[in-house]
Amino acid sequence: MSASKPNKGSTRPVSVEVKNLTRKYGDFVALDNVSFEVHAGEIVGFLGPNGAGKTTAMKILTCFMGASSGQARVAGFDVAEQSMEVRKRVGYLPETVPLYPDMLVYDYLAFIARMRQVPADKIESHIRDTAKVCGLTHRINSYIRELSKGYRQRVGLAQALIHKPEVVILDEPTSGLDPNQIVEIRDLIKDIGREKTIIFSTHILSEVAAVCDRIIIVNQGKLVADGTVQELEARVRKEDFFNVVLAGKGEAEMRKFAQHALKLKGAKQADVVDSQGKQSTVTVSCSPGANIGSALAKIATELGLELVELRRDSLTLEDIFRTLTGDAEQVAAERRRRALRLLSGDGVTLTEADKYGPVGAASEDKGDDADASGDAADNDPDEAPAKAKGDARKAG
C-alpha cells in the first residue's frame, strides 16, 4: 500500500483523510492505492511529474469525479456519500481559472457566492472580506477582461474563498505568472494558510520550500514521499560533502590536509582542486550525519593553513524531487560534480585507501587526528562555518 505517515506530534484535527484511493481510466491506473492525511491549518505541497495523478486526486477531493475504490473525507465528510457537505467546506482553484471576462469582479463574486449558497444577507460582507484578503478591493468594479493575468488569478482565488471554506485546494495557482506575480500569489497563499488548510500543486519547487509545512510527492499514481523538506532530505541523502577553501603554501600542504581529513570518522574521499591565485579547495565526502565540519577547521589550524571558507553542500528540493521520482543515479552524479567543482583531469583525489599512505608527515600526526576525529562526533555541521572562522582567526 502507498501510505503516507501521519504528521507526528500534531494535535490538530485531520481536515483531509485519504485511504487507499484508486482511480482507473479503463486499464490505465491514474491513482494507485494512495493514502495520506492533512491536518487543520497545514499548507501541504502536492508534487509530482506531469501525469503523476495530482489533478485526479484533487478532483476527487473536490467532488468533481469519483474514485474507483478507496475513501476520502474532507472536513469530516465522505466525498462520495456526502458530497454536498464537502462542497460547502472546500474551495477549489483549478489550473484553468473559471472566469467570465465580460463580468465585473463584484458581479462575478456575487454570482459565485449565490452558487455557493451564501445567505443573501451575507453576500456583501463576504465579497468585501474576500476582496480585502485577495488584494482586489481597488479593482472590485473592473471588468475581468481588463485585468492582468496576476489579478485574474487573484479573482480565481477569491471565488475559491468566497464561501469561507475550511479547506482550500489549488491546482497550479501560479502557472503562467511572471516572477513578481508569483511572489504576490505565494504571499497570498501564506496569508490564507494562517486560518485554513491548504493543499496546492506546483512545478515551481522554490514555492514549496518557501510556503509549505509538508510535502507529498506522487509518481506514476503512487505516493512516494510524505514529510517536511528536512525529513525528505534525510531520506535521500546518501553522502555529505564539505568544501574547504584554504590559503596554503602549495599542493603538498593541501594533500597533507586531505590525508588528515580522511582519518576522520565517516570520511570517504578527499579531492584537492587547483584553483585561482593562492587558494585551493579541498572537498571531503563523508557518510550522512558525519559531523566533521568543526574537525576540518581544527585540522587546518593545526597545520598552519589559513581557512578562508568551510561550507557543507546541501541537497536542493530539485535534487530531492528528482531522486524520489526516478532519476536518483543522475542526481547523485550531478551533485558530486557540483560539490567537487572538478573539471576533467584537474586536482588530486585521495580515497580511503590513501588514509595511512606514506605521503608527508601523516603518520607522525595520528595523535592530533584522533582528537579531531573525536571532535567530529560532537559538532553539528551547520555550526562548522562559524567555528571555522574563529579557528581561522586564531591561525592568523
Beta strands, then each sheet from edge to edge (+ up, - down):
strand 1: 2-3
strand 2: 14-25
strand 3: 28-39
strand 4: 43-47
strand 5: 69-74
strand 6: 77-78
strand 7: 90-93
strand 8: 167-171
strand 9: 197-201
strand 10: 214-219
strand 11: 222-227
strand 12: 240-247
strand 13: 267-274
strand 14: 279-286
strand 15: 306-313
strand 16: 348-351
sheet 1: 1+ 3+ 2- 5+ 6-
sheet 2: 7+ 8+ 9+ 4+ 10+ 11-
sheet 3: 15+ 12- 14+ 13- 16+
end
